[in-house]
């Protein structure tokens, strides 16, 4: 039986990301895997998946998503399903009172995501997108540094990139290159991280405008395999993002302030699981900053998510709206890049969206 | 007396950059400082400058640029004068048979620079622009790595930036922020380096198009204090450049290929004078590459320049046209960024220019 104080999380599908996140749930003292449902695996396959991934023996096996959402012993659901299915299942989960940990991209458009927002707000649901690096203790240190005028000064530009060279099989068959599934391609996947890095460096404020850059690559179905964009805020503060399925793995943030420069070379997935670093520099001096995390960043994410759900469940707190807002802003920028790509790289006004 | 095999270089003005370059000429075994001319210093001041910078006692003091250009004991001239004066004096030097080491930006436009090109070609003049990092042995190693398909793969994107936070005095009075002098601002200064880094990573081929990015900053006189641009080649190969007088010193190249990523954190001026490094990485492996140079990179530049002049002077060789062509391509891109900035950030076709 789950410890009463633990948040009981149901997971959907038997995929690799569920292996990783269920391990994280196991590592989080305030959460437990309570159930699994898959629409493409048999009950036997799910049982075997549960056993090989150390699910608690109490974890239930559901033959359908509906059945899992009806389960009174599930507090929250982790959704690693194609983005095209997010609206339907996240809205249904919210209506059943289940809290939501939703993989990025959170939807195929802000229009869709706003239906999730509405359902969460109407039902008092805690929402969080499944971006893990945001929860690494290093990220808090980076944010602290970037918002410290005394040492960093004022931000002038932040350049981030996340690329990996996908193999032929991925480029043919992965859901991230299929119009009917995660139809936002590299932009909704790798690009999501770079957009959040840009927002984080700008204290989570939306830019004024977004402009897609020349040189993007689409596949035959029109899905983005590689693209870049420029975001700009007032007074010449800019961010450039680059995301690609076609270039060697690179996970870079370079943020330049008036007084110092910050560099991270592994922002999405740190080179080491329980230790991470970044550097800061002036003309004369380069400093390395290290942070330790006893548990991997995905477990930090689960702990924070379960903590917020626990506050609601056990103390009658309200959901923390930051995470809905952060995901929505990210989706606004994803949409704007896509709009710019479709409109001859036109500059897209974003303020107020 | 100068060693007969040494190329005799005349320098113009008594500025800090002349201190640095005359030191480099002294360090270069195949060159010597043969003369100085300044239009804003007295003969006495020049004598004192010559002595305190260890010019050979044979170095002549000229009261005017004309007089230095007439000097039969001068083979070549180093021009650290405002860009607005380049056409006039470089053309006159070429007509007098003097080889030319010209500071960047080489001119205020390609239209102007083509007059220098014509004068050099008509008079068999060796030309080189005074960009020093290109001559660091590290740069040759970087180029070798970036053009090795077996280890780097194909280039996908190169992102470079050169910024420094200029002080108030610079921002008010430096020739680089004055329309009548080096009227190209940060673009012609810091931007020059990033454009050359982009060209180097692309085997010195001009991009198809150039697009200035939103978020640029101009001073009251319309001079660029900070800007970015996107260059693109065929098949989704891109470069982004960022140059600024308003942000902490940063001298970065990140080049991402299909197989590896290259990073340089000090490409313009290495942290150490006689040693430099860069890193390359794959998913699993980060390697540091070090190069040693016995003499600083500016002396490497002088040695190469003097070697080429020596080939012409002593062996009847023809000038090496690479350097004229490289400077011209850089100037083409500078012009295109400026054109884009003036035309609402329009994309500018560059091929064939």
Interface residues (C-beta under 8 A of the other chain):
Chain A: X153 X156 X157 X159 X161 X163 X164 X165 X209 X211 X213 X214 X215 X216 X217 X226 X228 X230 X232 X233 X235 X236 X237 X238 X240 X242 X244 X246 X247 X248 X249 X250 X252 X254 X256 X257 X258 X259 X260 X261 X263 X265 X271 X281 X282 X283 X286 X345 X347
Chain B: X153 X156 X157 X159 X161 X163 X164 X165 X209 X211 X213 X214 X215 X216 X217 X226 X228 X230 X232 X233 X235 X236 X237 X238 X240 X242 X244 X246 X247 X248 X249 X250 X252 X254 X256 X257 X258 X259 X260 X261 X263 X265 X271 X281 X282 X283 X286 X345 X347
